[in-house]
């Protein structure tokens, strides 16, 4: 989960650094670039009001996977576009994907972390997640200087898609779908399973 949080913020750091320059190079006006910069967090902010509740109903894992892949698709749309309409479509997808991922990752941490060490678990997760801002800005900037903005943005899209694959194959579902199950029992079972201990339910 920490790697997904890091990659999520890595593409965010790239977006704030390179997207305005990329759009300006395509001839988009400063006013329109400002609108594009506003659309992304607006879709993200509104969307996560619903995605968090949705993850309580259908589970965390596949919302995270879907969110990472929608983010990757949005970044890919931006890098392949040459018009304002294409850029707007890309940032809407990026915002929607981020809305799916952002609250759901924190909810997954809460599912498996015992209250006695939940704050520490969230702290470790936030360390990795928030370091993604700096890593994304530095990595994308260095690649852009060496190989161009198209390559830098494409690399971040590929990393985001790969992060979704890792979650799909490596992450266990943390939200117990069975209604009426004791949450404390399920939490202990998940923690035991993560340590490789066989648990009878």
Beta strands, then each sheet from edge to edge (+ up, - down):
end
